[in-house]
Amino acid sequence: MKFFKEFKEFISRGNVMDLAVAVIIGAAFSAIVNSLVKDMLTPLLSLVIGGIDFSELYLQLGPEETAAKFAYGNFMQALINFLFISFFVFLMVKALNILLRRKKKEAPPTKTCPYCASSIPEAAVRCPSCTTLLDEEAVPANLR
């Protein structure tokens, strides 16, 4: 019973669940990107370079038909897929970073209220927490 209790605690930790969700989403994302590369970009690349199908390129290592084949074309295809996938992941991360930078605004400078010790904007004349007047000279004449 102790074993199952420990296992339940291990599984219910937040990090394990986050990791499981990340793996599942990663697998789904991988399928999308692989399809993009295999079904759309590789045929376009093949069209540009004269219709060559890299997966069909090989060197036969003997004179008979049953001889082993050195399939360097499959390696070239995997290398091209890797370059395409890594480039598109780079573009997506770069776009995400730009969006996050736009969302993240620089926090205005703050100061501490000498009466209630709360953090308030540097330009504040009155503390919003305790309503103490901090700088009477900074208050406009029509508000005094």
C-alpha positions as a LaTeX table, in Angstrom:
\begin{tabular}{lrrr}
\hline
Residue & $x$ (\AA) & $y$ (\AA) & $z$ (\AA) \\
\hline
Met1 & 0.00 & 0.00 & 0.00 \\
Lys2 & 2.86 & 2.38 & 0.78 \\
Phe3 & 4.19 & 1.87 & $-2.75$ \\
Phe4 & 0.88 & 2.91 & $-4.32$ \\
Lys5 & 0.60 & 5.90 & $-1.98$ \\
Glu6 & 4.07 & 7.09 & $-3.04$ \\
Phe7 & 3.18 & 6.51 & $-6.69$ \\
Lys8 & $-0.03$ & 8.53 & $-6.29$ \\
Glu9 & 1.92 & 11.40 & $-4.69$ \\
Phe10 & 4.47 & 11.29 & $-7.50$ \\
Ile11 & 1.83 & 11.37 & $-10.22$ \\
Ser12 & $-0.19$ & 14.14 & $-8.59$ \\
Arg13 & 2.75 & 16.54 & $-8.39$ \\
Gly14 & 2.28 & 19.58 & $-10.58$ \\
Asn15 & 5.57 & 19.17 & $-12.43$ \\
Val16 & 4.73 & 15.66 & $-13.59$ \\
Met17 & 1.34 & 16.76 & $-14.91$ \\
Asp18 & 2.89 & 19.80 & $-16.64$ \\
Leu19 & 5.47 & 17.54 & $-18.25$ \\
Ala20 & 2.79 & 15.10 & $-19.42$ \\
Val21 & 0.78 & 17.92 & $-21.01$ \\
Ala22 & 3.93 & 19.30 & $-22.66$ \\
Val23 & 4.79 & 15.90 & $-24.15$ \\
Ile24 & 1.26 & 15.45 & $-25.53$ \\
Ile25 & 1.15 & 18.94 & $-27.03$ \\
Gly26 & 4.68 & 18.46 & $-28.36$ \\
Ala27 & 3.66 & 15.25 & $-30.12$ \\
Ala28 & 0.65 & 16.95 & $-31.70$ \\
Phe29 & 2.77 & 19.93 & $-32.75$ \\
Ser30 & 5.39 & 17.56 & $-34.16$ \\
Ala31 & 2.78 & 15.87 & $-36.34$ \\
Ile32 & 1.68 & 19.25 & $-37.73$ \\
Val33 & 5.21 & 20.42 & $-38.48$ \\
Asn34 & 6.21 & 17.05 & $-39.98$ \\
Ser35 & 3.19 & 17.20 & $-42.27$ \\
Leu36 & 4.05 & 20.76 & $-43.30$ \\
Val37 & 7.59 & 19.72 & $-44.21$ \\
Lys38 & 6.80 & 16.34 & $-45.79$ \\
Asp39 & 3.60 & 17.22 & $-47.65$ \\
Met40 & 4.16 & 20.86 & $-48.62$ \\
Leu41 & 7.74 & 22.07 & $-48.43$ \\
Thr42 & 9.64 & 19.00 & $-49.62$ \\
Pro43 & 7.59 & 18.73 & $-52.85$ \\
Leu44 & 8.25 & 22.43 & $-53.50$ \\
Leu45 & 11.98 & 21.89 & $-52.92$ \\
Ser46 & 11.87 & 18.89 & $-55.24$ \\
Leu47 & 10.19 & 21.02 & $-57.90$ \\
Val48 & 12.91 & 23.68 & $-57.59$ \\
Ile49 & 15.79 & 21.19 & $-57.88$ \\
Gly50 & 14.37 & 19.27 & $-60.83$ \\
Gly51 & 12.01 & 16.70 & $-59.32$ \\
Ile52 & 14.61 & 14.72 & $-57.40$ \\
Asp53 & 13.17 & 12.51 & $-54.66$ \\
Phe54 & 15.94 & 12.23 & $-52.11$ \\
Ser55 & 14.46 & 9.15 & $-50.48$ \\
Glu56 & 15.10 & 7.20 & $-53.72$ \\
Leu57 & 18.84 & 7.95 & $-53.83$ \\
Tyr58 & 21.09 & 5.04 & $-52.85$ \\
Leu59 & 24.28 & 3.20 & $-53.71$ \\
Gln60 & 24.01 & $-0.52$ & $-54.30$ \\
Leu61 & 26.85 & $-2.29$ & $-52.48$ \\
Gly62 & 27.11 & $-5.25$ & $-54.82$ \\
Pro63 & 26.34 & $-6.39$ & $-58.37$ \\
Glu64 & 23.30 & $-8.54$ & $-57.54$ \\
Glu65 & 19.82 & $-7.13$ & $-56.93$ \\
Thr66 & 19.67 & $-8.42$ & $-53.36$ \\
Ala67 & 22.86 & $-6.60$ & $-52.35$ \\
Ala68 & 22.72 & $-4.13$ & $-49.49$ \\
Lys69 & 21.90 & $-0.54$ & $-50.31$ \\
Phe70 & 23.65 & 2.50 & $-48.88$ \\
Ala71 & 20.58 & 4.78 & $-48.70$ \\
Tyr72 & 22.22 & 8.20 & $-48.43$ \\
Gly73 & 19.08 & 9.80 & $-49.86$ \\
Asn74 & 17.09 & 8.97 & $-46.72$ \\
Phe75 & 19.77 & 10.69 & $-44.64$ \\
Met76 & 19.65 & 13.75 & $-46.92$ \\
Gln77 & 15.85 & 13.82 & $-46.62$ \\
Ala78 & 16.06 & 13.59 & $-42.81$ \\
Leu79 & 18.63 & 16.41 & $-42.80$ \\
Ile80 & 16.42 & 18.61 & $-44.97$ \\
Asn81 & 13.41 & 17.85 & $-42.73$ \\
Phe82 & 15.46 & 18.77 & $-39.66$ \\
Leu83 & 16.54 & 22.08 & $-41.22$ \\
Phe84 & 12.98 & 22.98 & $-42.22$ \\
Ile85 & 11.51 & 22.00 & $-38.86$ \\
Ser86 & 14.16 & 23.79 & $-36.83$ \\
Phe87 & 13.78 & 26.92 & $-38.99$ \\
Phe88 & 10.00 & 27.00 & $-38.50$ \\
Val89 & 10.30 & 26.35 & $-34.77$ \\
Phe90 & 12.81 & 29.23 & $-34.63$ \\
Leu91 & 10.35 & 31.51 & $-36.44$ \\
Met92 & 7.52 & 30.54 & $-34.09$ \\
Val93 & 9.64 & 31.12 & $-30.96$ \\
Lys94 & 10.82 & 34.45 & $-32.36$ \\
Ala95 & 7.22 & 35.54 & $-33.04$ \\
Leu96 & 6.16 & 34.43 & $-29.55$ \\
Asn97 & 9.02 & 36.40 & $-27.98$ \\
Ile98 & 7.95 & 39.51 & $-29.90$ \\
Leu99 & 4.37 & 39.12 & $-28.68$ \\
Leu100 & 5.51 & 38.61 & $-25.09$ \\
Arg101 & 7.75 & 41.69 & $-25.25$ \\
Arg102 & 4.83 & 43.77 & $-26.45$ \\
Lys103 & 2.65 & 42.55 & $-23.60$ \\
Lys104 & 5.29 & 43.12 & $-21.00$ \\
Lys105 & 5.35 & 46.79 & $-20.18$ \\
Glu106 & 8.03 & 48.37 & $-18.12$ \\
Ala107 & 6.80 & 48.95 & $-14.60$ \\
Pro108 & 6.72 & 52.62 & $-13.59$ \\
Pro109 & 9.24 & 53.62 & $-10.94$ \\
Thr110 & 7.88 & 53.33 & $-7.41$ \\
Lys111 & 8.60 & 54.65 & $-3.95$ \\
Thr112 & 7.55 & 53.58 & $-0.48$ \\
Cys113 & 5.01 & 55.55 & 1.52 \\
Pro114 & 6.73 & 56.69 & 4.73 \\
Tyr115 & 3.50 & 56.22 & 6.74 \\
Cys116 & 2.05 & 52.88 & 5.66 \\
Ala117 & 5.09 & 51.39 & 3.83 \\
Ser118 & 3.06 & 50.48 & 0.73 \\
Ser119 & 4.59 & 50.69 & $-2.72$ \\
Ile120 & 3.25 & 53.66 & $-4.72$ \\
Pro121 & 4.10 & 55.29 & $-8.06$ \\
Glu122 & 7.01 & 57.73 & $-7.96$ \\
Ala123 & 4.84 & 60.61 & $-9.19$ \\
Ala124 & 2.11 & 60.07 & $-6.56$ \\
Val125 & 1.28 & 63.09 & $-4.42$ \\
Arg126 & $-1.06$ & 61.19 & $-2.11$ \\
Cys127 & $-0.77$ & 57.56 & $-0.97$ \\
Pro128 & $-3.66$ & 55.51 & $-2.40$ \\
Ser129 & $-3.54$ & 53.14 & 0.58 \\
Cys130 & $-3.53$ & 55.48 & 3.57 \\
Thr131 & $-4.43$ & 58.74 & 1.73 \\
Thr132 & $-1.57$ & 60.63 & 3.36 \\
Leu133 & $-0.51$ & 63.76 & 1.50 \\
Leu134 & 3.11 & 63.12 & 0.58 \\
Asp135 & 4.12 & 66.38 & $-1.11$ \\
Glu136 & 1.90 & 69.39 & $-0.52$ \\
Glu137 & 3.85 & 71.57 & $-2.97$ \\
Ala138 & 3.14 & 69.11 & $-5.80$ \\
Val139 & $-0.64$ & 69.40 & $-5.34$ \\
Pro140 & $-2.15$ & 71.76 & $-7.93$ \\
Ala141 & $-3.46$ & 75.04 & $-6.43$ \\
Asn142 & $-7.06$ & 74.37 & $-7.47$ \\
Leu143 & $-7.06$ & 71.09 & $-5.46$ \\
Arg144 & $-5.71$ & 72.53 & $-2.16$ \\
\hline
\end{tabular}
